[in-house]
Amino acid sequence: MSIQLKNIYKSFNSIKALQGINLHFDNGKTTVLIGPSGSGKSTLIRIIIGLIKNDEGEVLIEDKRLTDSNLSYLRREIGYVIQEGGLFAHLTAERNVSLVAEYIGWEKEKIGKRIKELSVLTKFPQDGLNRYPAELSGGQKQRVSLMRALMLDPNILLLDEPLGALDPLIRYDLQTDLKEIFQRLNKTVLLVTHDINEAAFFADTIILIREGEIVQVGTIRDLIEKPADDFVIRFIKAQRNIFNLEAPGTEGSVN
């Protein structure tokens, strides 16, 4: 399922968060939004899922314009994962995952079957489903959040810095598992990160944003070998470990 953004503008008081964004996200591909803090990455994702209203422009999901009247329907086509999971503390892992399916009237048997499928897919232990978020590790919380996002089998998956708060070893394992899940499910994925290595690992396409404007769109090699301007060079050099692209799943290195 495709996403198209047409001339998106958004301001918060005097701060211009997004300035004329035009993008198209391809079916079945993983696109990574990257940029400095405050560049507008998360704002863009929240506009796509309808948590924030854009001031100008259009969001189209499979050529359908996102409006107040169809927001609830189109949201069922979008899974959403945020940093630290965003789980409800008073609900067990299982109830966190099943909540929306219960709300729209899925039968108990169908819900149970789907949760078992997702437990296997995300490598979340089924004996952990009765635990509350406070009883789960950071990595487990993110696996539950991913299960919740995938519960209705949406065609689009949005992830807003899902691994940013995790320690390096857990983050490494989740990166590997997430990429395998993306490839297996063949969904349209849009992921936000501030880590260029993580972007290189996941992305079919990288979009670099600064101060609400698109600086460059391309592969990691495009950004390294054909930078659009000095900002791209400085952004990459600021994360020196980009010159070791032997991160999980990357091929070769850039010298």
LOSE-423916 format. One record per residue (C-alpha): x, y, z; residue in one letter. Coordinates in steps of 0.1 Angstrom, whole numbers. Example, Ala and Ser with C-alpha at 12.3 -4.5 7.8 and 13.67 -1.06 7.14 Angstrom:
2
123/-45/78/A .
137/-11/71/S .
//
This chain:
255
0/0/0/M .
15/33/-11/S .
17/66/8/I .
19/100/-10/Q .
26/134/6/L .
17/165/-14/K .
31/199/-4/N .
29/193/34/I .
33/223/56/Y .
32/223/94/K .
40/250/120/S .
39/251/158/F .
33/287/166/N .
63/305/150/S .
83/272/144/I .
81/258/109/K .
82/221/114/A .
76/210/78/L .
80/231/47/Q .
65/219/15/G .
72/181/18/I .
65/161/-14/N .
72/123/-11/L .
60/90/-23/H .
67/58/-4/F .
66/26/-25/D .
46/-5/-18/N .
66/-32/0/G .
97/-10/5/K .
114/2/37/T .
121/40/38/T .
140/56/66/V .
137/92/77/L .
168/105/93/I .
180/139/104/G .
190/159/135/P .
167/163/165/S .
139/188/157/G .
142/183/119/S .
105/172/115/G .
109/134/112/K .
84/125/140/S .
60/153/130/T .
58/138/95/L .
50/103/108/I .
23/117/131/R .
7/135/102/I .
6/103/82/I .
-12/85/109/I .
-35/114/117/G .
-22/122/152/L .
-13/158/140/I .
-31/178/113/K .
-10/194/86/N .
-17/231/79/D .
-15/226/42/E .
-12/198/17/G .
-26/163/14/E .
-18/128/27/V .
-29/100/4/L .
-31/64/14/I .
-34/42/-17/E .
-47/73/-35/D .
-73/80/-8/K .
-70/114/7/R .
-67/112/45/L .
-97/131/61/T .
-115/133/94/D .
-143/111/79/S .
-121/82/68/N .
-93/85/94/L .
-106/57/116/S .
-109/33/86/Y .
-75/42/71/L .
-58/38/105/R .
-66/1/104/R .
-42/-1/74/E .
-14/14/95/I .
6/-1/123/G .
24/23/146/Y .
53/17/169/V .
69/44/191/I .
100/46/213/Q .
97/26/245/E .
66/9/231/G .
39/32/245/G .
21/2/262/L .
-7/7/286/F .
7/0/321/A .
-25/-14/335/H .
-29/-40/308/L .
-11/-73/303/T .
10/-78/272/A .
-18/-99/257/E .
-44/-72/263/R .
-22/-45/249/N .
-19/-65/217/V .
-56/-75/215/S .
-72/-42/225/L .
-80/-28/190/V .
-91/-62/177/A .
-115/-65/206/E .
-128/-30/200/Y .
-137/-37/164/I .
-154/-70/172/G .
-130/-98/164/W .
-140/-131/180/E .
-119/-144/209/K .
-107/-175/189/E .
-95/-153/161/K .
-77/-130/185/I .
-60/-159/203/G .
-48/-174/170/K .
-34/-141/157/R .
-16/-135/190/I .
1/-169/188/K .
12/-162/152/E .
26/-128/162/L .
44/-143/192/S .
63/-166/169/V .
69/-139/143/L .
84/-114/169/T .
101/-141/190/K .
81/-130/221/F .
77/-158/247/P .
41/-169/250/Q .
46/-173/288/D .
52/-135/289/G .
18/-126/275/L .
3/-124/310/N .
29/-100/323/R .
24/-63/327/Y .
48/-38/310/P .
66/-31/342/A .
76/-68/343/E .
90/-68/308/L .
125/-58/296/S .
129/-30/271/G .
133/-53/242/G .
103/-73/252/Q .
82/-41/254/K .
92/-33/219/Q .
83/-68/207/R .
48/-64/223/V .
45/-30/207/S .
53/-45/173/L .
28/-73/179/M .
1/-47/187/R .
10/-27/155/A .
7/-59/134/L .
-24/-73/151/M .
-48/-62/123/L .
-23/-72/96/D .
-20/-36/83/P .
-4/-29/49/N .
17/0/63/I .
40/0/93/L .
53/33/109/L .
81/31/135/L .
92/63/153/D .
127/56/167/E .
116/22/180/P .
151/12/191/L .
165/45/204/G .
161/37/241/A .
176/2/241/L .
211/-9/251/D .
234/-19/222/P .
231/-57/225/L .
193/-57/227/I .
192/-31/199/R .
214/-53/177/Y .
191/-84/182/D .
160/-64/175/L .
175/-48/144/Q .
182/-82/130/T .
147/-95/138/D .
129/-64/125/L .
147/-66/92/K .
137/-103/88/E .
101/-94/97/I .
100/-65/72/F .
113/-88/44/Q .
90/-116/53/R .
58/-95/55/L .
66/-73/25/N .
48/-43/40/K .
53/-6/33/T .
76/5/61/V .
85/40/72/L .
111/41/100/L .
125/72/119/V .
159/71/134/T .
188/94/142/H .
214/67/136/D .
229/66/101/I .
241/30/106/N .
206/19/115/E .
193/37/84/A .
219/20/62/A .
209/-14/77/F .
172/-11/71/F .
166/12/42/A .
158/7/6/D .
156/45/5/T .
169/71/30/I .
154/105/33/I .
176/131/51/L .
156/160/66/I .
168/193/81/R .
146/220/96/E .
115/206/80/G .
129/204/44/E .
142/174/24/I .
179/176/19/V .
185/144/0/Q .
168/112/-10/V .
187/81/-20/G .
206/50/-8/T .
233/52/18/I .
259/51/-9/R .
243/80/-27/D .
246/101/5/L .
282/91/11/I .
294/92/-25/E .
271/119/-40/K .
262/142/-11/P .
237/169/-21/A .
255/196/-1/D .
279/203/28/D .
252/195/54/F .
250/159/41/V .
288/155/45/I .
288/170/80/R .
259/149/91/F .
276/117/80/I .
310/126/94/K .
294/134/127/A .
286/97/130/Q .
321/84/124/R .
311/47/126/N .
293/50/93/I .
327/41/78/F .
323/6/92/N .
292/-7/74/L .
297/-42/87/E .
266/-36/109/A .
241/-65/108/P .
230/-71/72/G .
251/-45/54/T .
274/-56/26/E .
309/-45/24/G .
324/-13/37/S .
328/23/26/V .
363/36/28/N .
//
